[in-house]
Amino acid sequence: MAAAGLVRRRAPLRALWRGASSCSLRREGCVGLSAPQLGVPLQVFVAELPARLVEETPAEERRRRQMRPFPLRVFVNPALRVLDARLLALPEGCCSLRGFSAYVPRYQAVQVTGRPAGSRAGGRAASWLGRERPLLRAPVEATGWAARIVQHEMDHLQGILYIDKMDSRTFTNVHWAELQD
């Protein structure tokens, strides 16, 4: 009986990992994906800012957004604490609303804490994902663009989309310029 319950809890986590690594996250250029976006009712998200995406961003934008690459991380049962309450409004998009963006105010720096379910010392995932995967090492401090990504994904865990926090005057179709040419 207990083994059957454990198998049921592992399946959604495997689905999240497959969804993150094989579809949206890397292929679509997304930097985060939460369990609720995949219909999985868990407080889990993955985030990654690959060096390739940072390098493809113009240098001035990288500086303005304070973009630095970070490796793929799995955040389980995370909690957020604001470290720098200055708000910075920058354009955001979302895999859930492809093709649109808007300016969203986000905190400059945050800290994420949590107790990774099923983890061993050192922050590596145990067998619940089938193979070792990088898990949140609590606490994690994030600044600039990384802080924005974490806040965006934490919002998803609460059922909030960026359009709920955006400056509605800045909402735009990112392909509009292409359509006008």
Secondary structure, 3 states (H helix, E strand, C coil): CHHHHHHHHHHHHHHHHHHHHHHHHHHCCCCEEEHHHHCCCCCEEEEEECHHHHHHCCHHHHHHHCCCCEEEEEEECCEEEEEEEEEEEEEECCHHHCCEEEEEEEEEEEEEECCCCCECCCCEECHHHCCCCEECCCCEEEEHHHHHHHHHHHHHHCCCCHHHCCCHHHCEECCHHHHHC
